[in-house]
Amino acid sequence: MGYLQYGRHALKQIIRDARSQRTSGNVVNPLLYSCQGLRYRKLEVILTTSIEKLGKAGETVKVAPGYFRNHLMPKLLAVPNIDKFAYLISEQRKIYQPTEEETKEVKVVTESQEDKMREYEKAVLRLDKAKLVLRRFINVQKAQSRESKDEPLELRSPVTKDDLVAEVARQLCVNITPENLHHPSPLLRVGEYEVPLRLPKSIPLPEGKVSWSLKVKIRSR
């Protein structure tokens, strides 16, 4: 650190001292000689959060000053190892340290087949009772060339099975697959539809009902 007093002329002083060392017979590398005063000692800090490969929360570890100043301290991951902070950390750990009851292993309750079937039945009933409403752009040119107003409006782009699956998940919060929809051709016009559902035979049908279906209404924007 002795060269700091020379300011911007420190490099000249380093070279000058190196030359004087050569003339005296002691050859010293200028770079090694100049860096002897730049060594630093690691800081002792208390971790507030467990950090991988460094330590657990509450432990005292040694880190480089730059690492503490630029990373740990701004994010409050560690505090200096002084009496004030050591006392605060110990008191906080007494308050927030989990009790023995909290640290017990959580038992995983496996869902039975009957519970799964009940969930399936609820989801299917929701599909059967609800009505899926979609708003789509129409083909303006074909709408203007209609022979009568009663003729259904044609959509600009057809509604596919993937569109229906996505809307069922968004509107009804039920996950199905395209294979569950028995509708070979896409929906091309504005109107109301009943799309048959292909579901496992293990799901019982309500009394008086022959098959499951999904009600879909397509409206123009």
Number of C-alpha atoms within 10 A of each C-alpha: 10 10 15 10 9 12 9 10 11 15 14 11 15 17 15 12 16 20 16 14 15 12 10 9 9 11 12 15 12 16 11 9 12 20 11 11 12 8 8 9 9 14 17 18 25 23 23 20 15 14 12 7 6 13 15 15 16 18 16 20 16 14 15 13 16 12 12 22 12 10 13 19 15 10 10 12 17 26 18 16 17 11 8 9 15 17 11 10 17 11 12 12 13 10 9 8 11 10 10 7 7 9 9 8 7 7 6 6 6 7 8 8 9 9 11 11 14 12 11 17 16 13 16 21 14 15 20 17 12 15 18 18 16 16 11 18 16 20 15 12 10 13 16 11 8 13 9 9 9 7 11 13 21 22 21 15 14 16 17 15 20 13 13 23 18 17 17 21 12 11 12 15 13 17 12 17 13 16 12 15 19 14 16 8 10 14 21 17 21 20 14 15 15 14 17 16 20 16 17 9 7 9 12 11 14 10 6 6 8 8 13 18 20 21 16 18 15 20 17 15 8
